[in-house]
Amino acid sequence: MANMFGTYSGRAFTGLVAAFAIGVAVVATCNTVWAVVAGFPLSSLWDDATIFQILIASAPFILLALLGVGARRPWIVALCLTVVFWAFYAYVITRPYEGGGANIGLGILMMFSPLPIAGASLLARDSG
């Protein structure tokens, strides 16, 4: 019998679980920072947009999982870049915003952030 985590389905399952855990951890951390800085109760962390935030944060890891990538380097690259993007997001949302309404530029940046993260992680897979 083959090692479960050595097969594609085992790597994909493990990767999808990790992708979901990473997405939840990133969004929970970012939303906690926002709630503490803004003085909101921690019960306000989860709203209608949270599931989409989790999907955005998880997207590069979901791709790695579905491709069956088991090497560490692509996952580490994706994790480092995800932390950078979401730390920037947390920094911006905790600063006073001079514009009226939503920060559309930040929203667009975060919506498309999985693309360069996934690209860099796939490049890391193919190098050395």
Disulfide bonds with the S-S distance in Angstrom:
none
